[in-house]
Amino acid sequence: MLAASGLLLITALAIAALTGGSDRWSLGPLLIITAFTLASDFATVEIKSATILVSGSFVGILLTAVLLGGAPAAVVGALTILESWPRSTRSFTSLLLNLLTYVTYPLLAGLFFHALLRITGVGVNNVEYYLVIFATANVALAINFGLTAAYAWRLYGGSLLQRVTEVFMPMLAPELFAALLTMAAVYIAVHTGTFSLALVGLVIVVFQYLTGELLKSRQRSKELQRIATTDELTGLANRERFSEAIQERIQWAEEGGGPFAVMLMDLDRFKEINDTLGHHYGDVLLRDLGPRLVAAVGDGGLVARLGGDEFGVLLGPEVQALSAVEHQVGRLTAVVGEPFSVDELSLEVGASIGIARYPQDGEDSHALLRCADIAMYAAKEAQADYKVYAAEQNQHSIRRLSVISDIRHALASDQIVVHYQPIVDLDDLRVTGAEGLVRWQHPEHGLIPPGAFVQTVEQTGLIGPLTRYVLERSIAECAAWRKAKRNLSVAVNLSVRNLLDRDLPREIERMLDSYGLPADALQLEITESMIMSDPDRAVATVTRLSGLGVRMSVDDFGTGYSSLANLRRLPIDELKIDRSFVSPMLRDESDLIIVRSTINLGHDLGLKVIAEGVEDADTLQRLALLGCDLAQGYHLSRPLAAPDFDRWLLEAAPLPPTVALSPAMADRGDPPALAASGA
């Protein structure tokens, strides 16, 4: 850069020497022109997108080059830059570059003008004289903008053509008009006298000021337009722009462009990041995700942030076949699944994507977005990466909204109930506790098992109130057992959202104190998938809960992907072997091996092991021989409402073990009207 600047300075001095014979150093006109040129420079306009200052002094410098010559014009140009530098925040390098530019282009303009006059032989009384002035103005304009764009490209990078466009296009029309003003100013100076230039200068200053305000207004308009269509956090398009883009694509399709797909993407586990670590981490993750999605979609597509952790994706026009759309979905889910590094923490999220297609799923942006939204929720509930919209999903969506609305009423009107499934010790077959399992006693549909509503509730903010309700009822019931001299405990399942609820330990502590129940009488069950969603945060939360004295259990063990390292880090007390291994273990050798290995693993880690899904006496006996500690299942009892569980305890507890485990007695403990899931 310095070498180029030095070469340019040498060139400028050479040009000054060449044009010296044609220069006219007339002090009066030079002072007048210099005065209004410097005054006009106060109306300088900054083009922020190019990081360049475009001065309003072009008319004065060009007028000096025409009337007095290149060297005087170079002096005026240099004074313009020196005068403006104290008011700017530019570096010394920028000052040097601007100074060389404003010395070089006036010298070249003066050389071009006087050379062209000598070649054409025209004088001030010829019309062609003013055409030469106009040609000189264009040459000066091209040199000025060319040098400025080259410097900007060298300093700030990007495309040279882009820099030329940024510098040249906004000022092209005003500067061409400035060339016409120069022609008029020369005419006035020639025919009415040099000092009338003062009036011309005043007009030029006013013109430059108005031009500057016009450009500023244009910039403000563009900025407002950008704000109106851009998401402030990520820089992506916003919902309004996305809807407009869909309508534009619809018009394109109607003109023969072909079908296309609209996708809505919602992040999985994002709420847990915000709730646990704070919104700063979520914001950084969203900002980092934006460029990933744009790169995955490619040219011709559009990615928009519609709000929160929801994104809209419009693929390029060439992606029309469903197979091609599904391929793009794979790319999107892959980039979303890559870890994000925020403040030295590695964060991972997933995505659920809904796809709607034009024209079969909707004929306007509103209909397509609604269908994509329904498909996206269908993907969430199916725990799938994506779902393509289908008509039956619409009814499911209506049912989902009904569930959410009804569950609020159910919580407020005691329609939510807790059933209890007994847990027995395999050493002496006595009942040690029960697992509290939620049910919905619906006034129209009867007893609804958790599988019909918990997953939907889990995707909303209602999972918190629902879990607190189950906890409070279970703790209250366990306290009643203790008062009746039955030393039982109660177990309650947590969801991943509960596990990341910072207030949950404090709420549990309040409930235990309120009912006078010892903390070790409560057992909280978490799953392997909850641990693996974020092991570090799971450890921190489980540690807080364990610190209260509450016992912790890993539910459905063997169905997830937890590592022994994570299990060892967690302050857990119990492993619960999933029913999918326990129920078939007598028929399938591989399941039996898994059960036996899990029992041994749990004991090696110092944990108790409980088997769920025990459905016959032979399975119960085999588990006892394998050394399993505890068991629960339909062979012992189905989940029972609180009064029925109390009656079952009265009947089962006094009986000898052999009688208590007989199929007949087990059936006596099952109220035949209760059809409940063991989930």
C-alpha positions in Angstrom: 0.0 0.0 0.0 2.8 2.4 0.9 4.7 1.5 -2.3 1.6 2.2 -4.4 1.1 5.5 -2.6 4.7 6.5 -3.2 4.3 5.7 -6.9 1.1 7.7 -7.1 2.8 10.7 -5.5 5.7 10.5 -8.0 3.2 10.3 -10.8 1.3 13.3 -9.4 4.4 15.4 -9.3 5.3 14.4 -12.8 1.8 15.5 -14.0 2.2 18.8 -12.2 5.5 19.4 -14.0 3.8 18.5 -17.3 0.8 20.9 -16.8 2.8 23.7 -15.3 2.9 25.6 -18.6 -0.9 25.7 -18.9 -1.6 26.6 -15.2 -2.8 30.1 -14.3 -2.2 31.1 -10.7 -4.8 33.9 -10.4 -5.2 34.7 -6.7 -8.7 36.2 -6.7 -10.5 33.4 -8.5 -8.5 30.8 -6.7 -9.5 32.2 -3.3 -13.2 32.4 -4.2 -13.3 28.9 -5.6 -11.3 27.6 -2.6 -13.7 29.2 -0.2 -16.9 27.8 -1.6 -15.2 24.4 -2.2 -14.2 24.1 1.5 -17.7 25.3 2.5 -19.3 22.7 0.3 -17.2 20.1 1.9 -19.1 20.5 5.2 -22.0 18.8 3.3 -19.9 15.6 3.0 -22.0 12.4 2.8 -20.8 9.2 4.3 -21.7 5.9 2.5 -21.6 3.5 5.5 -21.9 0.3 3.4 -18.6 1.2 1.7 -16.9 2.9 4.7 -16.0 5.8 2.4 -16.5 9.5 2.5 -17.8 11.1 -0.7 -17.0 14.8 -0.6 -19.1 17.6 -2.0 -16.2 19.5 -3.4 -16.1 18.0 -6.9 -17.6 21.1 -8.6 -15.0 23.5 -7.1 -12.1 21.2 -7.9 -13.3 20.7 -11.5 -13.9 24.4 -11.9 -10.4 25.2 -10.8 -9.0 22.6 -13.2 -10.9 24.2 -16.1 -10.3 27.9 -15.3 -6.8 27.8 -13.7 -5.3 24.4 -14.5 -4.4 21.1 -12.9 -1.9 22.2 -10.3 -4.2 24.9 -8.7 -7.0 22.3 -8.8 -4.6 19.9 -7.0 -4.0 22.5 -4.3 -7.7 23.0 -3.8 -8.2 19.2 -3.6 -5.4 18.9 -1.0 -6.8 21.7 1.1 -10.2 20.0 1.0 -8.8 16.8 2.5 -6.7 18.6 5.1 -9.6 20.8 6.2 -11.9 17.8 6.6 -9.5 15.4 8.4 -9.8 17.0 12.0 -13.6 16.5 11.7 -13.2 12.8 10.8 -12.3 9.7 12.7 -10.2 8.3 9.8 -6.7 6.9 10.3 -3.5 8.5 9.0 -3.4 5.9 6.3 -6.9 6.9 5.1 -5.8 10.6 5.2 -2.8 9.8 3.0 -4.8 7.8 0.5 -7.5 10.5 0.3 -4.9 13.2 -0.1 -3.1 11.4 -2.9 -6.5 10.8 -4.7 -7.5 14.5 -4.4 -4.1 15.5 -5.8 -4.0 13.0 -8.6 -7.5 13.3 -10.2 -7.4 17.2 -10.4 -4.0 17.0 -12.0 -5.2 14.4 -14.5 -8.4 16.3 -15.2 -6.5 19.5 -15.9 -4.0 17.7 -18.2 -6.9 16.1 -20.0 -8.9 19.3 -20.4 -6.1 21.4 -21.8 -4.8 18.7 -24.0 -8.3 18.2 -25.5 -8.6 21.9 -26.1 -5.3 21.9 -28.0 -6.4 19.0 -30.1 -9.8 20.3 -30.9 -8.8 24.0 -31.1 -12.1 25.2 -29.6 -12.5 28.3 -27.5 -14.8 29.7 -24.8 -17.2 31.0 -27.5 -17.7 27.6 -29.0 -20.4 25.2 -27.8 -17.9 22.4 -28.1 -15.9 24.0 -25.4 -18.6 23.1 -22.9 -18.8 19.6 -24.2 -15.0 19.3 -23.5 -15.8 20.4 -19.9 -18.5 17.8 -19.6 -16.1 15.1 -21.0 -13.4 16.3 -18.5 -15.9 16.0 -15.6 -16.6 12.4 -16.6 -12.9 11.6 -16.8 -12.3 13.2 -13.4 -15.3 11.3 -11.9 -14.1 8.0 -13.2 -10.5 8.6 -11.9 -11.8 9.7 -8.5 -14.2 6.9 -8.0 -11.9 4.3 -9.5 -9.0 5.2 -7.1 -11.4 5.4 -4.1 -12.9 2.0 -4.9 -9.5 0.4 -5.4 -8.4 1.7 -2.0 -11.6 0.5 -0.3 -11.1 -2.9 -1.9 -7.5 -3.1 -0.8 -8.3 -2.0 2.8 -11.6 -3.8 3.4 -11.6 -6.7 1.0 -14.6 -8.0 -0.9 -15.1 -7.8 -4.6 -13.5 -4.9 -6.6 -16.7 -4.7 -8.7 -18.8 -4.6 -5.5 -16.6 -1.7 -4.1 -16.9 0.2 -7.4 -20.7 -0.2 -7.4 -20.9 0.9 -3.8 -18.9 4.0 -4.4 -20.1 4.9 -7.9 -23.8 4.2 -8.0 -25.1 6.3 -5.1 -23.3 9.4 -6.3 -23.5 9.0 -10.1 -26.6 11.2 -10.7 -25.5 14.0 -8.3 -22.0 14.1 -9.7 -23.2 14.2 -13.3 -25.4 17.1 -12.4 -22.3 18.6 -10.8 -20.7 18.5 -14.2 -23.6 20.5 -15.6 -23.2 23.0 -12.8 -19.5 23.3 -13.7 -20.4 24.1 -17.3 -22.8 26.8 -16.1 -20.2 28.2 -13.6 -17.6 28.4 -16.4 -20.0 30.2 -18.6 -20.8 32.7 -15.9 -17.2 33.3 -15.1 -16.3 33.9 -18.8 -19.2 36.2 -19.6 -20.0 38.0 -16.3 -16.7 38.1 -14.5 -14.8 36.0 -12.0 -16.3 37.5 -8.9 -19.8 36.4 -9.9 -18.5 32.9 -9.0 -19.2 33.8 -5.4 -22.9 33.6 -6.1 -22.4 30.4 -8.1 -20.5 29.0 -5.2 -23.4 29.8 -2.8 -25.8 28.0 -5.1 -23.4 25.0 -5.3 -23.1 24.8 -1.5 -26.9 24.8 -1.2 -27.1 22.2 -3.9 -24.5 20.0 -2.2 -26.3 20.3 1.1 -29.6 19.2 -0.5 -27.9 16.4 -2.3 -26.4 15.2 1.0 -29.8 15.3 2.7 -31.3 13.3 -0.2 -28.7 10.6 0.1 -29.1 10.5 3.9 -32.8 10.1 3.5 -32.3 7.3 1.0 -29.9 5.6 3.4 -32.5 6.0 6.2 -35.2 4.5 4.0 -33.0 1.5 3.2 -32.1 1.0 6.8 -35.8 1.1 7.8 -36.6 -1.3 5.1 -33.8 -3.6 6.3 -35.0 -3.4 9.9 -38.6 -4.1 8.8 -37.6 -7.3 7.0 -34.7 -8.6 9.1 -34.4 -10.4 12.4 -32.3 -8.2 14.6 -30.6 -11.0 16.6 -29.5 -13.3 13.7 -29.5 -11.0 10.7 -31.8 -13.5 8.9 -35.0 -12.6 7.2 -38.0 -12.2 9.6 -41.5 -13.6 9.5 -42.8 -10.7 7.3 -40.1 -11.2 4.7 -40.5 -14.9 4.8 -44.2 -14.6 4.0 -43.4 -12.2 1.2 -40.9 -14.6 -0.2 -43.5 -17.4 -0.2 -46.0 -15.2 -2.1 -43.2 -14.4 -4.6 -42.5 -18.1 -5.1 -46.2 -18.8 -5.5 -46.4 -16.2 -8.3 -43.3 -17.7 -9.8 -44.9 -21.2 -9.7 -48.1 -19.9 -11.3 -46.1 -18.6 -14.2 -44.7 -22.1 -14.8 -42.0 -22.3 -12.3 -43.1 -25.6 -10.7 -44.0 -26.8 -7.2 -42.0 -26.0 -4.1 -41.8 -26.8 -0.3 -42.1 -24.6 2.7 -40.4 -25.8 5.9 -40.8 -24.8 9.5 -38.0 -25.9 11.9 -38.2 -25.8 15.7 -35.2 -26.5 17.9 -35.3 -29.3 20.4 -33.9 -28.8 23.9 -33.4 -25.1 23.2 -35.7 -24.0 26.1 -33.6 -26.0 28.5 -30.5 -24.0 27.5 -32.3 -20.7 28.1 -33.8 -21.9 31.3 -30.6 -23.4 32.7 -27.8 -21.2 31.4 -29.6 -18.0 30.6 -30.7 -16.2 27.4 -27.2 -15.1 26.6 -26.2 -18.7 25.7 -29.4 -19.2 23.7 -28.8 -15.9 21.8 -25.2 -16.9 20.9 -26.4 -20.3 19.7 -29.1 -18.7 17.5 -26.6 -16.3 16.0 -24.1 -19.1 15.3 -26.9 -21.3 13.8 -28.0 -18.7 11.2 -24.9 -18.9 8.9 -25.0 -22.7 9.2 -28.6 -22.9 7.9 -27.9 -20.4 5.1 -24.9 -22.4 3.9 -26.9 -25.7 4.1 -29.8 -24.2 2.1 -27.5 -22.7 -0.6 -28.1 -20.0 -3.2 -31.6 -19.3 -4.3 -33.1 -20.4 -0.9 -34.1 -18.3 2.1 -33.8 -18.9 5.8 -35.8 -16.8 8.2 -36.1 -16.6 12.0 -39.8 -16.5 12.7 -39.4 -16.0 16.5 -37.9 -17.7 19.5 -36.2 -20.9 18.3 -38.4 -21.3 15.2 -37.0 -20.9 11.7 -38.6 -20.9 8.2 -36.8 -22.4 5.2 -37.6 -21.9 1.6 -35.4 -24.0 -0.7 -34.0 -23.0 -4.0 -36.3 -23.1 -7.1 -34.6 -26.1 -8.4 -35.5 -28.3 -5.4 -38.9 -29.5 -6.4 -39.1 -33.3 -6.0 -40.0 -34.6 -2.5 -36.8 -36.8 -2.5 -34.7 -33.6 -3.1 -36.5 -31.8 -0.3 -35.9 -34.7 2.1 -32.2 -34.7 1.1 -32.1 -31.0 2.1 -33.8 -31.8 5.4 -31.0 -34.2 6.1 -28.4 -31.5 5.5 -30.3 -29.1 7.8 -30.7 -31.5 10.7 -27.0 -32.4 10.3 -25.8 -28.8 10.7 -28.2 -28.2 13.6 -26.9 -31.3 15.4 -23.2 -30.1 15.3 -22.1 -28.9 18.7 -22.1 -25.1 19.5 -19.3 -23.7 21.6 -20.4 -20.9 23.9 -18.1 -19.6 26.6 -16.2 -22.8 26.5 -19.3 -24.9 26.9 -20.4 -27.4 24.3 -24.1 -27.1 23.6 -26.2 -29.5 21.5 -29.7 -29.1 20.1 -31.8 -31.0 17.7 -34.5 -30.0 15.3 -38.1 -31.0 14.3 -39.1 -30.0 10.8 -42.5 -29.7 9.2 -42.9 -29.7 5.4 -45.8 -28.3 3.4 -45.9 -28.4 -0.4 -47.4 -26.0 -2.9 -49.9 -26.3 -4.4 -51.4 -29.5 -2.7 -51.1 -28.2 0.9 -52.1 -24.6 0.4 -52.4 -21.8 -2.2 -51.2 -18.9 -0.1 -48.4 -18.2 2.4 -50.8 -18.4 5.4 -52.1 -21.8 4.5 -48.6 -23.2 3.7 -47.2 -21.9 7.0 -50.1 -23.4 9.0 -49.7 -26.8 7.4 -45.9 -26.7 7.9 -46.5 -25.8 11.5 -48.9 -28.8 12.0 -46.4 -31.1 10.4 -43.6 -29.8 12.6 -45.6 -30.6 15.7 -46.4 -34.0 14.3 -42.6 -34.5 13.9 -42.1 -33.4 17.5 -44.7 -35.8 18.9 -43.3 -38.7 16.8 -39.7 -37.8 17.9 -38.8 -37.7 14.2 -36.5 -35.4 12.3 -39.3 -34.3 10.0 -42.9 -34.9 8.8 -44.5 -34.1 5.5 -48.0 -32.5 6.0 -50.9 -34.9 5.7 -54.6 -34.2 6.2 -54.9 -36.5 9.2 -52.3 -34.4 11.1 -54.7 -31.5 11.0 -57.2 -33.4 13.2 -54.4 -34.5 15.4 -53.4 -30.9 15.8 -56.9 -29.9 16.8 -56.9 -32.7 19.3 -53.5 -31.5 20.6 -54.9 -28.0 21.1 -57.9 -29.5 22.9 -55.6 -31.5 25.2 -53.6 -28.4 26.1 -56.8 -26.5 26.8 -58.4 -29.3 28.7 -55.4 -30.1 30.8 -55.5 -26.6 32.2 -59.0 -27.2 33.3 -58.2 -30.7 34.5 -55.4 -29.4 36.8 -57.8 -26.8 38.3 -60.7 -29.2 38.8 -58.9 -32.3 40.3 -59.4 -34.4 37.2 -55.7 -35.3 37.3 -55.2 -38.3 39.6 -52.3 -40.4 40.8 -52.3 -44.2 40.8 -49.8 -46.2 42.8 -48.1 -49.4 41.7 -46.4 -51.4 44.5 -42.7 -52.1 44.7 -41.6 -55.2 46.6 -38.3 -56.4 48.0 -37.2 -59.7 46.5 -35.4 -60.8 49.6 -38.5 -61.1 51.8 -41.3 -60.0 49.4 -42.5 -57.2 51.5 -43.9 -54.0 50.0 -41.3 -51.2 50.3 -43.0 -48.5 48.4 -44.9 -47.5 45.3 -44.5 -45.6 42.1 -46.9 -42.7 41.6 -48.2 -42.7 38.1 -50.3 -39.9 36.6 -53.8 -40.5 35.1 -56.5 -38.2 33.7 -60.0 -39.0 35.0 -61.8 -37.3 32.1 -65.5 -36.6 32.6 -66.4 -37.9 29.1 -63.6 -40.3 28.1 -63.0 -42.0 31.5 -59.6 -42.8 32.8 -56.9 -41.7 30.3 -53.4 -43.3 30.5 -50.4 -41.0 30.5 -49.3 -42.0 27.0 -52.4 -40.2 25.6 -51.5 -36.8 26.9 -48.1 -36.5 28.7 -46.0 -36.2 25.6 -48.2 -33.3 24.3 -48.1 -31.6 27.7 -44.3 -32.1 27.9 -43.9 -29.8 24.8 -45.6 -27.0 26.6 -45.1 -25.0 29.8 -47.8 -27.1 31.5 -45.4 -30.0 32.2 -44.1 -28.0 35.2 -47.5 -27.6 36.9 -48.4 -31.2 36.0 -45.3 -32.6 37.6 -45.7 -30.4 40.7 -49.3 -31.7 41.1 -48.1 -35.3 40.9 -45.3 -34.7 43.3 -47.6 -33.0 45.8 -50.2 -35.8 45.7 -47.6 -38.5 45.9 -45.8 -36.9 48.8 -49.1 -36.3 50.6 -50.1 -40.0 50.1 -46.7 -41.2 51.3 -47.0 -39.1 54.4 -50.4 -40.7 55.1 -48.8 -44.2 54.8 -46.2 -43.2 57.3 -48.7 -41.9 59.7 -50.5 -45.3 59.4 -47.2 -47.0 60.5 -46.3 -48.2 57.0 -42.7 -47.4 56.3 -43.1 -47.0 52.6 -41.5 -44.7 50.0 -42.9 -43.2 46.8 -41.3 -42.8 43.4 -42.2 -40.1 40.8 -41.0 -39.7 37.3 -39.4 -36.4 36.1 -39.3 -35.1 32.5 -36.3 -33.5 30.9 -37.9 -30.1 31.3 -38.4 -30.7 35.0 -34.8 -31.7 35.4 -33.7 -28.3 34.1 -36.1 -26.4 36.2 -34.0 -24.4 38.7 -36.9 -24.0 41.1 -37.8 -27.7 41.3 -35.4 -28.6 44.2 -36.7 -25.7 46.3 -40.3 -26.7 45.5 -39.7 -30.3 46.5 -38.1 -29.2 49.8 -41.1 -27.1 50.5 -43.5 -30.0 49.9 -41.5 -32.4 52.1 -41.5 -29.9 54.9 -45.2 -29.1 54.5 -46.2 -32.8 54.8 -43.5 -33.7 57.3 -42.1 -36.4 55.1 -38.4 -37.4 55.3 -36.5 -36.6 52.1 -35.3 -40.3 51.7 -38.9 -41.4 51.4 -39.1 -39.7 48.0 -37.4 -41.2 45.0 -37.2 -39.3 41.7 -36.8 -41.2 38.5 -34.9 -39.8 35.5 -34.1 -41.5 32.1 -30.9 -42.1 30.3 -32.0 -39.8 27.5 -32.4 -37.0 30.0 -28.9 -37.6 31.2 -27.5 -37.6 27.6 -29.3 -34.4 26.6 -26.6 -32.6 28.5 -24.6 -34.7 31.0 -23.0 -31.7 32.7 -26.2 -30.0 33.5 -27.9 -33.3 34.4 -25.1 -34.0 37.0 -25.5 -30.5 38.4 -29.3 -30.7 38.8 -29.4 -34.3 40.1 -26.7 -33.3 42.6 -28.9 -30.5 43.9 -31.8 -32.9 44.3 -29.7 -35.5 45.9 -28.3 -32.9 48.3 -31.8 -32.6 49.7 -31.6 -36.3 50.8 -34.0 -37.4 48.0 -33.1 -40.7 46.4 -32.4 -40.8 42.6 -33.1 -43.6 40.2 -32.3 -44.1 36.5 -35.5 -45.3 34.9 -35.8 -47.5 31.7 -32.1 -48.4 32.0 -30.7 -50.1 28.9 -32.9 -48.3 26.4 -30.8 -45.1 26.1 -27.2 -44.4 25.3 -25.7 -43.4 28.6 -22.1 -44.3 29.3 -20.7 -45.8 32.5 -18.7 -42.6 33.0 -22.0 -40.6 33.2 -23.5 -43.1 35.6 -20.5 -43.0 37.8 -20.7 -39.2 38.0 -24.3 -39.1 38.9 -25.3 -39.3 42.6 -27.9 -42.0 41.9 -29.2 -44.8 44.2 -31.0 -47.2 41.9 -31.1 -48.6 38.4 -34.5 -49.6 37.0 -34.3 -52.3 34.3 -36.8 -51.5 31.5 -39.8 -53.8 30.9 -38.7 -54.4 27.3 -35.9 -56.6 28.7 -37.7 -58.0 31.8 -40.9 -59.3 30.2 -39.3 -61.5 27.5 -36.2 -62.6 29.5 -37.4 -66.2 30.1 -38.0 -66.7 26.3 -35.1 -64.7 25.0 -31.6 -65.6 26.1 -30.1 -62.2 25.0 -32.6 -60.3 27.2 -31.8 -62.6 30.1 -28.1 -61.8 29.6 -28.9 -58.1 29.6 -30.9 -58.3 32.8 -28.2 -60.4 34.6 -25.4 -58.0 33.4 -27.4 -55.0 34.5 -28.0 -56.4 38.0 -24.3 -57.2 38.3 -23.3 -53.7 37.0 -25.7 -52.0 39.4 -24.3 -53.9 42.4 -20.7 -53.2 41.3 -21.6 -49.5 41.3 -23.1 -49.8 44.7 -26.7 -49.3 43.5 -29.9 -51.1 44.1 -31.6 -52.7 41.0 -35.3 -52.8 40.4 -37.0 -54.7 37.6 -40.2 -53.4 36.1 -42.7 -55.2 33.9 -42.9 -58.4 36.0 -45.9 -60.2 34.7 -45.6 -63.7 36.0 -44.4 -65.7 39.0 -41.6 -67.4 37.1 -40.1 -64.1 36.0 -40.2 -62.9 39.6 -38.5 -66.1 40.9 -35.8 -65.8 38.3 -35.1 -62.2 39.2 -34.8 -63.2 42.8 -32.2 -65.9 41.8 -30.3 -63.4 39.8 -30.0 -61.2 42.9 -32.3 -58.4 41.8 -33.3 -56.2 44.7 -36.7 -54.9 43.9 -39.6 -55.6 41.5 -42.9 -54.1 40.2 -45.3 -55.2 37.6 -48.8 -56.5 36.8 -48.1 -59.9 38.5 -47.9 -58.0 41.8 -50.5 -55.4 41.0 -51.6 -52.9 38.4 -51.4 -49.2 39.3 -54.2 -48.5 41.8 -56.0 -45.4 42.9 -55.1 -44.3 46.4 -58.0 -45.9 48.2 -57.6 -49.2 46.3 -53.9 -49.2 47.0 -54.6 -48.8 50.7 -57.0 -51.8 50.6 -54.5 -53.8 48.6 -51.9 -53.1 51.3 -54.2 -54.4 54.0 -54.9 -57.6 52.1 -51.3 -58.3 50.8 -49.1 -57.2 53.7 -50.1 -59.7 56.3 -50.0 -62.7 54.0 -47.0 -65.2 53.8 -44.8 -64.6 50.8 -45.8 -67.8 49.0 -49.5 -66.8 49.2 -48.9 -63.2 48.4 -47.2 -64.1 45.2 -49.7 -66.7 44.0 -51.5 -65.7 40.8 -54.9 -66.0 42.5 -54.0 -63.6 45.3 -52.4 -61.2 42.8 -55.6 -61.2 40.8 -57.5 -60.5 44.1 -55.5 -57.3 44.4 -56.4 -56.0 41.0 -59.7 -54.2 40.9 -61.2 -55.5 37.6 -62.6 -52.1 36.5 -59.1 -50.5 36.4 -57.5 -50.6 33.0 -54.4 -48.6 33.5 -51.0 -48.6 31.9 -47.9 -49.4 33.9 -46.1 -46.4 32.3 
